[in-house]
Amino acid sequence: MRKLFRSSNIVVALGASILLAACSASGTVSGSYGGSSDESAVKELVRNVGDRVFFATDSAALSAEARSTIMRQADWLKTNSKSLTIEGHADERGTREYNIALGARRANAVKDYMISLGVDGSRLQTVSWGKERPVSLCAEDACWSKNRRSVSVIQ
């Protein structure tokens, strides 16, 4: 069993290395933007507005910094016709089910705050990825804190 576990870890590490090399070679904006057709809007959101907010452990409460970022996102949405998908994420601790629910609460907290700022709710969708799409992998708070987030993605 131990030998099988080591072999599967090697396969996972190799696959992750290949994926990271492919992503870095493509020159795309990092994140979950997939095939967004408006690359300049994506770059503006990521660089000038901010596309993500971070959360405390086991929390969906919005910090002052998170509210500031969401206000900028709401202002940005008011000046163009884009729509957003708000992705909720969690760190690797906890069960898959718990983290999916936590990611949903985080995404909905961002959506609800944007709506309270005057953004039409029909322009906002939410999805929870739980712990399935980490941006940082290690077993310490420096990594976990990067994974406790919501990311606003142009639809």
Residue pairs with C-beta under 8 A, 6 or more apart in sequence:
23 30
29 39
29 42
29 43
29 46
31 46
31 51
31 151
31 153
32 87
32 133
32 151
32 153
33 42
33 153
33 154
34 153
36 42
36 153
36 154
38 82
38 154
41 80
41 82
41 154
42 154
44 76
45 51
45 73
45 76
45 152
45 154
49 69
49 72
49 73
49 76
50 69
50 72
50 73
51 73
51 151
51 152
51 153
52 69
52 149
52 150
52 151
52 152
53 62
53 63
53 65
53 66
53 69
53 70
53 110
53 149
53 150
54 63
54 65
54 66
54 145
54 146
54 148
54 149
55 61
55 63
55 66
55 106
55 148
55 149
55 150
56 63
56 148
57 91
57 144
57 148
58 94
58 102
60 102
60 105
60 106
60 108
60 109
61 109
62 70
62 109
62 110
62 113
66 110
67 113
70 110
70 113
70 114
70 117
71 117
73 84
73 114
73 152
74 114
74 117
74 118
74 119
77 84
77 114
77 119
77 123
78 118
78 119
82 123
82 154
82 155
83 123
83 124
83 125
83 154
83 155
84 123
84 124
84 125
84 152
84 153
84 154
84 155
85 124
85 125
85 126
85 127
85 152
85 153
85 155
86 107
86 110
86 111
86 124
86 125
86 126
86 127
86 150
86 151
86 152
86 153
87 103
87 107
87 126
87 127
87 128
87 129
87 133
87 150
87 151
87 152
87 153
88 102
88 103
88 104
88 105
88 106
88 107
88 108
88 110
88 126
88 127
88 128
88 129
88 130
88 150
89 103
89 106
89 128
89 129
89 130
89 131
89 133
89 134
89 147
89 148
89 149
89 150
89 151
90 98
90 99
90 100
90 102
90 103
90 106
90 130
90 131
90 147
90 148
91 99
91 131
91 134
91 143
91 144
91 145
91 147
91 148
92 131
92 134
92 139
92 144
92 147
93 131
93 144
94 102
94 131
96 130
96 131
96 132
99 130
99 131
100 128
100 129
100 130
101 128
101 130
102 128
102 130
103 128
103 129
103 130
104 126
104 128
106 128
106 148
106 149
106 150
107 126
107 127
107 128
107 150
108 126
109 150
110 126
110 150
110 152
111 121
111 124
111 126
114 124
115 121
115 124
125 155
131 147
134 143
134 146
134 147
135 146
135 147
135 149
136 142
136 143
136 144
136 146
136 147
137 143
